């Protein structure tokens, strides 16, 4: 005699908008009962509500995900938060017996999830959370004294002595629909895209959703990864994976990325360089892991420096300089190119992220938190763990951080990583006519060269808002006072 059929299960989607390698979704389907995919919009419950660029991406990613579900005779039910009342209401309306979701580790989200699980279980609902957003669970990679790692290299060595991450799980072949679908908000009712619409440049560059993620991963793993070691530092080239927003929104899992890159290198087994380049990239996935493990262990670092002595650092309040930095009007071409790329496309090359961050916190002495806030609002790949790690690294106050006294010279960085000036010419077109010799230091160009290029400093392109040599000395003096 067969047992009673299972009632519906809700799968609560957040930053895991995919079908493949989704343990929670697969487990819900394997129960045998109907499955109701749900997204609850509740930004006020998160440590930092999604910024404008992230909301643009989320809108289009949700739309693409709903289309993918409908291809399997399912659909996405959308509700507005707070999350717990929304889930309770859905359980009641649909007669759901279970709620499954993928684990998240941001401080307030993890606390919210734990409270929701306790309440739902108390009401007789089966609740299960599943890993799937990281390669290694936070808290599982510790030092020999059971302490969290604060330096990346030993952390990654500890990860790599383990076996390879498991292969990705398959997509469900079928998602059983309920007899009647619960009511759902229309996606447009969430009002996610920014107003006024400043995301036209995003649409020319990105394809949010499962299709865009698959295409980006295939392009990178099948070819571009072979030159990643060198190409990743050249902002004028397409040398990086550009997978970061797809990973953040969970359109592709880190295990999918890991094994696609590994498989690509194995298909070129006779080429030892391919394996080396693949390892260089996989190490970058390790930095993503490190960031999330750190945030899990040190949740205060969202707003406070990990190295507590930096709480006394004599930062400046300088709204005019902050605005010039945000708008790409500092007078330093590589900095301005990066900030304009960010505003136009919602993304910035990683090498340039380091340059512009160093300029803000060390040349301008503006608090790293203000840089983190701007990136949070303007990056399509804005991720709380990565954003926190990156800015604290640049400011010298976080884990495995660059020493504060290591101050990047934007002119030298431009010459080294954009030697022909192609990146600057693309994003700072007013300097397009300058020869490569002067493209990163127009203030030193002879008057005849500037005139020939049609550049009038202070009119066509701004004068430098600070002198780097003087700013460097001021930063070092501030650091000496701190010590």
C-alpha positions as CSV (number, residue, x, y, z in Angstrom):
1,X,0.0,0.0,0.0
2,X,1.4,3.3,-1.1
3,X,1.8,6.1,1.4
4,X,-0.2,9.3,1.3
5,X,1.1,11.6,-1.5
6,X,3.2,14.5,-0.4
7,X,1.7,17.9,-0.2
8,X,3.3,20.9,-1.9
9,X,6.8,22.1,-1.1
10,X,7.9,25.7,-1.5
11,X,11.4,26.4,-2.8
12,X,12.4,29.9,-1.6
13,X,14.8,31.4,-4.2
14,X,17.1,34.3,-3.4
15,X,20.6,34.7,-4.9
16,X,20.3,31.2,-6.5
17,X,18.3,31.8,-9.6
18,X,19.2,28.6,-11.5
19,X,17.9,25.1,-12.2
20,X,21.2,23.2,-12.5
21,X,23.2,22.3,-9.4
22,X,20.4,23.5,-7.1
23,X,20.3,21.0,-4.1
24,X,17.2,22.6,-2.6
25,X,15.2,22.5,-5.8
26,X,16.2,18.9,-6.6
27,X,15.4,17.7,-3.1
28,X,11.9,19.4,-3.3
29,X,11.3,17.7,-6.7
30,X,12.4,14.3,-5.3
31,X,9.8,14.5,-2.6
32,X,7.3,13.6,-5.3
33,X,4.7,16.4,-4.5
34,X,4.0,19.7,-6.2
35,X,6.8,22.3,-6.1
36,X,6.1,26.0,-5.8
37,X,9.1,28.2,-6.7
38,X,8.9,31.5,-4.8
39,X,10.8,34.8,-4.7
40,X,10.1,37.2,-1.8
41,X,11.2,40.8,-2.3
42,X,12.2,41.9,1.2
43,X,15.3,44.3,0.8
44,X,14.7,45.9,4.2
45,X,15.7,42.7,6.0
46,X,19.2,42.5,4.5
47,X,22.3,44.1,5.9
48,X,22.5,46.4,2.9
49,X,19.4,46.7,0.6
50,X,20.4,46.0,-3.1
51,X,21.8,49.0,-4.9
52,X,20.3,50.4,-8.1
53,X,22.6,48.4,-10.5
54,X,21.8,45.2,-8.6
55,X,18.1,45.9,-8.7
56,X,18.4,46.3,-12.5
57,X,20.1,42.9,-12.8
58,X,17.7,41.2,-10.4
59,X,14.7,42.4,-12.4
60,X,16.0,40.9,-15.6
61,X,17.3,37.8,-13.9
62,X,13.9,37.0,-12.3
63,X,12.2,37.5,-15.7
64,X,14.7,35.1,-17.3
65,X,14.3,32.6,-14.5
66,X,10.5,32.6,-14.7
67,X,10.8,31.8,-18.4
68,X,13.1,28.9,-17.7
69,X,10.6,27.6,-15.1
70,X,7.7,27.9,-17.5
71,X,9.6,25.8,-20.0
72,X,9.3,23.0,-17.4
73,X,5.5,23.7,-16.9
74,X,6.3,25.6,-13.7
75,X,6.4,29.3,-12.8
76,X,7.8,31.8,-10.3
77,X,5.5,33.1,-7.6
78,X,6.5,36.6,-6.4
79,X,5.6,38.1,-3.1
80,X,6.7,41.1,-1.1
81,X,8.2,40.8,2.4
82,X,8.9,40.7,5.2
83,X,9.9,37.1,4.3
84,X,8.4,35.1,7.2
85,X,4.8,36.4,7.0
86,X,5.0,36.0,3.2
87,X,6.1,32.4,3.5
88,X,3.5,31.7,6.2
89,X,0.8,33.1,4.0
90,X,1.9,31.0,1.0
91,X,2.0,27.9,3.1
92,X,-1.5,28.5,4.3
93,X,-2.9,29.3,0.8
94,X,-1.1,26.4,-1.0
95,X,-1.3,23.9,1.8
96,X,2.5,23.6,1.7
97,X,4.1,21.0,4.0
98,X,7.7,22.0,3.4
99,X,9.9,25.0,2.7
100,X,13.4,24.5,1.3
101,X,16.0,27.1,0.5
102,X,19.7,27.6,-0.2
103,X,21.8,28.8,2.7
104,X,23.0,32.4,2.8
105,X,25.7,33.7,5.2
106,X,25.4,37.5,5.3
107,X,24.9,38.4,9.0
108,X,21.3,39.7,9.1
109,X,20.1,37.3,6.4
110,X,21.5,34.3,8.3
111,X,19.8,35.5,11.5
112,X,16.5,36.1,9.7
113,X,16.6,32.6,8.1
114,X,17.3,30.9,11.4
115,X,14.3,32.7,13.0
116,X,12.1,31.9,10.1
117,X,13.0,28.2,10.2
118,X,12.3,28.0,13.9
119,X,8.9,29.6,13.5
120,X,7.8,27.5,10.5
121,X,8.9,24.3,12.2
122,X,6.9,25.3,15.2
123,X,3.9,25.4,12.9
124,X,4.5,21.9,11.6
125,X,6.2,22.9,8.4
126,X,9.2,20.9,7.3
127,X,12.2,23.3,6.8
128,X,15.5,22.4,5.2
129,X,18.3,24.6,4.0
130,X,21.0,23.4,1.6
131,X,24.5,24.5,0.7
132,X,25.1,25.6,-2.9
133,X,26.4,29.1,-3.0
134,X,30.0,28.3,-2.1
135,X,32.5,25.5,-2.6
136,X,33.2,25.1,1.1
137,X,30.9,25.9,4.0
138,X,31.9,28.7,6.2
139,X,33.3,27.4,9.5
140,X,34.5,24.2,7.8
141,X,37.9,25.6,6.9
142,X,39.8,26.5,10.1
143,X,43.4,26.7,11.3
144,X,44.9,23.9,13.4
145,X,43.8,25.8,16.5
146,X,40.2,26.0,15.2
147,X,40.5,29.7,14.4
148,X,39.3,31.4,11.2
149,X,42.0,32.2,8.7
150,X,42.8,35.8,8.2
151,X,45.5,35.3,5.5
152,X,44.4,34.0,2.1
153,X,47.3,31.8,1.0
154,X,47.1,29.3,4.0
155,X,43.3,29.4,3.7
156,X,43.4,28.4,0.1
157,X,46.1,25.7,0.8
158,X,43.8,24.3,3.4
159,X,41.0,24.2,0.9
160,X,43.1,22.6,-1.9
161,X,44.3,19.7,0.2
162,X,40.7,18.6,0.3
163,X,39.2,16.6,-2.6
164,X,37.9,18.4,-5.6
165,X,34.4,20.0,-5.1
166,X,31.7,17.6,-6.1
167,X,30.4,17.7,-9.6
168,X,27.3,19.8,-10.2
169,X,23.9,18.3,-9.7
170,X,21.6,17.9,-12.8
171,X,18.6,20.1,-13.5
172,X,15.3,18.5,-12.5
173,X,13.7,16.8,-15.5
174,X,10.2,17.8,-14.3
175,X,8.8,20.2,-11.7
176,X,5.4,19.0,-10.6
177,X,2.9,21.9,-10.6
178,X,0.2,22.4,-7.9
179,X,-3.4,22.0,-8.8
180,X,-3.8,25.8,-8.4
181,X,-1.1,28.4,-8.4
182,X,-1.1,30.9,-5.5
183,X,-1.5,34.6,-6.4
184,X,1.7,36.4,-7.4
185,X,2.9,39.9,-7.8
186,X,3.7,40.9,-11.4
187,X,7.5,41.5,-11.6
188,X,7.0,45.1,-12.6
189,X,5.1,45.8,-9.4
190,X,8.3,45.3,-7.4
191,X,9.7,48.5,-9.0
192,X,13.3,47.1,-9.2
193,X,14.8,49.0,-12.2
194,X,16.3,52.4,-11.2
195,X,14.4,55.6,-11.9
196,X,15.4,57.6,-13.8
197,X,16.7,54.8,-16.1
198,X,20.4,55.2,-16.2
199,X,21.1,51.5,-17.2
200,X,21.0,51.8,-21.0
201,X,24.7,51.0,-21.0
202,X,24.1,47.9,-19.0
203,X,21.8,46.5,-21.7
204,X,24.5,46.8,-24.3
205,X,27.0,44.8,-22.2
206,X,25.1,42.3,-20.1
207,X,22.6,39.5,-20.5
208,X,21.2,38.6,-17.0
209,X,19.8,35.2,-16.5
210,X,20.6,31.6,-17.2
211,X,21.3,32.0,-20.9
212,X,23.7,34.8,-20.3
213,X,25.5,32.9,-17.6
214,X,25.8,29.8,-19.7
215,X,27.2,31.8,-22.6
216,X,29.7,33.7,-20.5
217,X,30.9,30.5,-18.8
218,X,31.2,28.6,-22.1
219,X,33.1,31.4,-23.8
220,X,35.6,31.7,-20.9
221,X,36.1,28.0,-20.1
222,X,36.5,27.0,-23.8
223,X,39.1,29.6,-24.7
224,X,39.7,32.9,-22.8
225,X,41.0,31.1,-19.7
226,X,44.1,30.0,-21.6
227,X,45.5,33.6,-21.4
228,X,43.9,34.5,-18.0
229,X,47.2,34.9,-16.1
230,X,48.3,37.9,-18.1
231,X,45.1,39.1,-19.6
232,X,43.4,39.6,-16.2
233,X,45.6,42.6,-15.5
234,X,45.0,44.4,-18.8
235,X,41.8,46.4,-18.6
236,X,41.9,47.2,-22.3
237,X,41.5,43.5,-23.2
238,X,38.7,41.1,-22.5
239,X,40.9,39.0,-20.3
240,X,38.6,38.3,-17.3
241,X,35.7,35.9,-17.0
242,X,33.0,38.6,-16.3
243,X,31.2,35.9,-14.4
244,X,30.9,37.8,-11.2
245,X,27.3,39.1,-11.5
246,X,26.2,35.6,-12.7
247,X,27.8,34.1,-9.7
248,X,26.4,36.7,-7.3
249,X,22.8,36.1,-8.4
250,X,23.4,32.4,-8.5
251,X,22.6,32.0,-12.2
252,X,25.6,29.7,-12.2
253,X,27.1,27.9,-9.2
254,X,30.7,28.0,-8.2
255,X,30.8,24.2,-8.7
256,X,29.6,24.7,-12.3
257,X,32.3,27.2,-12.9
258,X,35.0,25.1,-11.2
259,X,34.3,22.0,-13.3
260,X,33.7,23.8,-16.6
261,X,37.2,25.4,-16.2
262,X,38.7,22.1,-15.1
263,X,37.2,20.3,-18.1
264,X,38.4,23.0,-20.4
265,X,41.9,22.6,-19.2
266,X,41.7,18.8,-19.5
267,X,40.5,19.0,-23.1
268,X,43.8,20.8,-23.7
269,X,45.7,18.2,-21.6
270,X,48.9,18.4,-23.7
271,X,49.2,22.1,-23.0
272,X,50.6,22.5,-19.5
273,X,50.1,26.2,-19.7
274,X,46.3,25.7,-19.9
275,X,46.3,23.9,-16.6
276,X,48.4,26.6,-15.0
277,X,46.1,29.4,-16.3
278,X,43.1,27.5,-15.1
279,X,44.7,27.2,-11.6
280,X,45.3,31.0,-11.6
281,X,41.6,31.6,-12.3
282,X,40.4,29.0,-9.7
283,X,42.5,30.8,-7.2
284,X,40.2,33.8,-7.8
285,X,37.3,31.6,-6.9
286,X,39.2,31.0,-3.7
287,X,39.2,34.7,-3.0
288,X,35.5,34.7,-3.3
289,X,35.3,31.8,-0.8
290,X,37.7,33.7,1.5
291,X,35.5,36.8,1.5
292,X,32.4,34.9,2.5
293,X,34.2,32.9,5.2
294,X,35.5,36.1,6.6
295,X,32.2,37.9,6.6
296,X,30.6,34.8,8.3
297,X,33.3,34.8,11.1
298,X,33.6,38.6,11.4
299,X,30.1,40.1,10.7
300,X,31.1,43.5,12.1
301,X,33.4,44.1,9.2
302,X,30.5,45.2,7.0
303,X,30.9,48.6,8.6
304,X,34.0,48.4,10.9
305,X,37.6,47.7,10.1
306,X,38.8,44.2,11.0
307,X,42.0,45.8,12.3
308,X,40.5,47.7,15.1
309,X,43.2,50.3,15.4
310,X,42.0,51.7,12.0
311,X,38.8,52.9,13.7
312,X,41.0,55.9,14.9
313,X,42.4,56.7,11.4
314,X,42.1,60.4,10.7
315,X,39.9,60.2,7.6
316,X,38.7,63.4,5.8
317,X,35.2,64.6,5.0
318,X,35.5,66.0,1.5
319,X,32.3,65.9,-0.5
320,X,33.7,67.8,-3.5
321,X,36.6,65.3,-4.0
322,X,34.3,62.3,-3.4
323,X,32.0,63.6,-6.1
324,X,34.9,64.2,-8.5
325,X,35.9,60.6,-7.9
326,X,32.4,59.2,-8.4
327,X,32.0,61.1,-11.7
328,X,35.4,60.2,-13.1
329,X,36.7,63.8,-12.9
330,X,39.8,63.5,-10.8
331,X,42.3,64.5,-13.5
332,X,44.0,61.1,-13.3
333,X,43.1,59.2,-16.6
334,X,43.2,55.6,-15.4
335,X,41.1,56.5,-12.3
336,X,38.6,58.5,-14.4
337,X,38.4,55.7,-17.0
338,X,37.5,53.1,-14.3
339,X,34.9,55.3,-12.7
340,X,33.2,56.0,-16.0
341,X,33.3,52.4,-17.0
342,X,31.5,51.6,-13.7
343,X,28.8,54.2,-14.3
344,X,28.2,53.2,-17.9
345,X,28.3,49.4,-17.6
346,X,27.8,48.6,-13.9
347,X,31.2,46.9,-13.8
348,X,34.9,47.7,-13.5
349,X,38.0,45.7,-14.3
350,X,39.5,44.2,-11.1
351,X,42.9,45.8,-11.6
352,X,41.3,49.2,-12.0
353,X,39.1,48.6,-8.9
354,X,42.3,48.4,-6.9
355,X,43.6,51.6,-8.5
356,X,40.5,53.7,-7.9
357,X,40.1,52.3,-4.4
358,X,43.7,53.2,-3.5
359,X,43.2,56.7,-4.9
360,X,40.1,57.3,-2.8
361,X,41.4,56.1,0.6
362,X,45.1,57.1,0.2
363,X,45.3,60.0,-2.2
364,X,42.0,61.6,-0.9
365,X,41.9,60.1,2.6
366,X,38.2,59.5,2.2
367,X,36.8,56.6,4.4
368,X,36.7,53.2,2.7
369,X,33.1,52.9,3.8
370,X,32.1,55.7,1.4
371,X,33.8,53.9,-1.5
372,X,32.1,50.7,-0.5
373,X,28.7,52.4,-0.6
374,X,29.3,53.8,-4.1
375,X,30.4,50.4,-5.4
376,X,27.4,48.8,-3.7
377,X,25.0,51.1,-5.6
378,X,26.7,51.1,-9.0
379,X,28.1,47.5,-9.5
380,X,25.9,44.8,-11.0
381,X,28.0,42.3,-9.2
382,X,27.8,44.1,-5.8
383,X,28.3,41.3,-3.2
384,X,28.5,42.1,0.5
385,X,31.4,39.8,1.2
386,X,33.5,40.7,-1.8
387,X,32.8,44.4,-1.5
388,X,33.8,44.4,2.2
389,X,37.0,42.4,1.6
390,X,38.0,44.5,-1.3
391,X,37.6,47.8,0.3
392,X,39.2,46.8,3.6
393,X,42.1,45.3,1.6
394,X,42.6,48.6,-0.2
395,X,42.5,50.6,3.0
396,X,45.0,48.3,4.7
397,X,42.5,47.5,7.6
398,X,41.2,44.1,6.7
399,X,42.4,40.5,6.4
400,X,45.5,39.9,4.3
401,X,45.3,43.5,3.4
402,X,47.8,45.5,1.4
403,X,49.9,47.5,3.9
404,X,48.6,51.0,4.1
405,X,52.0,52.4,3.2
406,X,51.8,50.6,-0.2
407,X,50.2,53.5,-2.1
408,X,49.4,52.9,-5.8
409,X,50.7,55.6,-8.1
410,X,47.9,56.0,-10.7
411,X,50.2,57.2,-13.4
412,X,52.6,54.3,-13.1
413,X,49.7,51.9,-12.8
414,X,48.2,53.3,-16.0
415,X,51.5,52.9,-17.9
416,X,52.0,49.4,-16.6
417,X,48.6,47.9,-17.3
418,X,47.3,50.1,-20.1
419,X,50.6,50.9,-21.9
420,X,49.1,52.0,-25.2
421,X,46.2,53.8,-23.5
422,X,43.4,52.0,-25.2
423,X,41.4,51.6,-22.0
424,X,41.7,55.3,-21.2
425,X,40.9,56.4,-24.8
426,X,37.7,54.3,-24.7
427,X,36.4,55.8,-21.4
428,X,38.0,59.2,-21.4
429,X,37.4,60.2,-25.1
430,X,38.5,63.8,-24.5
431,X,42.0,62.5,-24.3
432,X,41.7,60.2,-27.3
433,X,44.1,62.3,-29.5
434,X,47.0,62.2,-27.0
435,X,50.0,60.0,-27.8
436,X,50.5,57.0,-25.6
437,X,53.5,58.7,-24.0
438,X,51.3,61.3,-22.4
439,X,47.9,59.6,-22.1
440,X,48.4,58.8,-18.4
441,X,50.0,62.1,-17.5
442,X,48.4,64.9,-19.7
443,X,49.6,67.6,-17.2
444,X,53.2,66.8,-18.3
445,X,52.5,66.9,-22.0
446,X,54.0,69.8,-24.0
447,X,51.5,72.6,-24.9
448,X,51.9,71.8,-28.6
449,X,51.0,68.2,-28.0
450,X,47.9,69.1,-26.0
451,X,46.9,71.6,-28.6
452,X,47.4,69.1,-31.4
453,X,45.1,66.7,-29.5
454,X,42.5,69.3,-28.8
455,X,42.9,69.1,-25.1
456,X,42.7,72.2,-22.8
457,X,43.4,71.1,-19.3
458,X,40.9,72.6,-16.9
459,X,38.3,72.9,-19.7
460,X,38.2,69.8,-21.8
461,X,39.6,67.6,-19.1
462,X,40.0,68.5,-15.4
463,X,43.2,69.4,-13.7
464,X,44.3,66.9,-11.1
465,X,42.4,67.4,-7.9
466,X,45.5,66.4,-5.8
467,X,49.2,66.1,-6.4
468,X,49.9,62.4,-5.9
469,X,53.4,63.0,-4.4
470,X,52.0,65.4,-1.8
471,X,48.9,63.2,-1.2
472,X,51.1,60.2,-0.6
473,X,53.2,62.0,2.0
474,X,50.0,63.2,3.8
475,X,48.7,59.6,3.8
476,X,51.9,58.3,5.3
477,X,51.9,61.0,8.0
478,X,48.3,60.0,8.9
479,X,49.4,56.4,9.1
480,X,52.4,57.3,11.3
481,X,50.1,59.2,13.7
482,X,47.8,56.1,13.8
483,X,50.7,53.8,14.7
